[in-house]
Amino acid sequence: MSAACWNALLPNGEAIEAMDADRLTAASEALETQAVSIGFGIAAIGNLLACTASNDETGLCKNAVTDIGWLLQSLGTLSAKLSDSRNAISDRRSRERNQ
């Protein structure tokens, strides 16, 4: 058994091709919303890191920086997969309109 992965929870190309129009719309809207939320969350983490790093009294703990690094790596991978899924849905819709 492989390790759990965000990407396994998102629709792949085959699943997208099998979706009816209502599910396709719902999936597209959900992917868009999640991608925007992740983007704003990453920006907020960056702001917190910058503010904390410039604080001479407390600074940053090595373990916290490591944890944030892994979180950002995971969120970056998820964000890319959200974009891939959204693009696949857009491609399918485009093909349907051109038929």
C-alpha positions in Angstrom: 0.0 0.0 0.0 1.3 3.4 -0.9 1.3 6.5 1.3 -1.8 8.7 1.4 -1.7 11.5 -1.2 -3.9 14.5 -1.9 -3.7 13.7 -5.6 -5.5 10.4 -5.1 -8.6 12.3 -3.9 -8.9 14.4 -7.1 -10.6 13.2 -10.3 -8.2 11.8 -12.9 -8.7 12.0 -16.7 -10.9 8.9 -16.8 -13.2 10.1 -14.0 -13.5 13.5 -15.7 -14.4 11.9 -19.0 -17.1 9.9 -17.3 -18.8 12.9 -15.5 -22.2 14.2 -16.6 -22.6 17.9 -17.2 -23.8 18.7 -13.7 -20.9 16.9 -12.0 -18.5 18.5 -14.4 -19.7 21.9 -13.4 -19.6 21.1 -9.7 -16.1 19.7 -10.0 -14.9 22.7 -11.9 -16.3 25.1 -9.3 -14.9 23.1 -6.4 -11.4 23.0 -8.0 -11.5 26.7 -8.6 -12.5 27.5 -5.1 -9.9 25.2 -3.5 -7.1 26.5 -5.8 -7.9 30.1 -4.7 -8.1 29.2 -1.0 -4.7 27.4 -1.2 -3.1 30.4 -2.9 -4.3 32.8 -0.3 -3.3 30.4 2.5 0.3 30.1 1.1 0.5 33.9 0.8 -0.6 34.2 4.5 2.0 31.6 5.6 4.6 33.7 3.7 3.5 36.8 5.5 3.7 35.1 8.9 7.1 33.7 8.1 8.4 37.1 7.1 7.0 38.8 10.2 8.3 36.1 12.5 11.7 36.0 11.0 12.1 39.7 11.4 11.2 39.5 15.1 14.5 39.5 17.0 12.9 38.4 20.3 11.4 35.1 19.3 12.5 34.3 15.7 11.7 30.9 14.2 12.1 27.5 15.7 13.9 25.0 13.5 11.1 22.4 13.9 8.4 24.9 12.9 10.3 25.9 9.8 10.7 22.2 8.8 7.0 21.6 9.4 6.1 24.7 7.3 8.4 23.5 4.6 6.7 20.1 4.3 3.3 21.8 4.4 4.2 24.1 1.6 5.6 21.2 -0.4 2.3 19.3 0.0 0.2 22.4 -0.8 2.3 23.1 -3.9 1.7 19.5 -5.1 -2.0 19.8 -4.4 -2.3 23.2 -6.1 -0.6 21.8 -9.2 -3.0 18.8 -9.3 -6.0 21.1 -8.8 -4.8 23.1 -11.8 -4.3 19.9 -13.9 -7.8 18.6 -13.0 -9.4 22.0 -13.8 -7.5 22.1 -17.2 -8.8 18.6 -18.0 -12.4 19.7 -17.3 -11.9 22.8 -19.4 -10.5 20.7 -22.3 -13.5 18.3 -22.1 -16.0 21.2 -22.1 -14.2 22.7 -25.1 -14.4 19.4 -27.0 -18.1 19.1 -26.3 -18.8 22.6 -27.5 -17.0 22.0 -30.7 -18.8 18.8 -31.6 
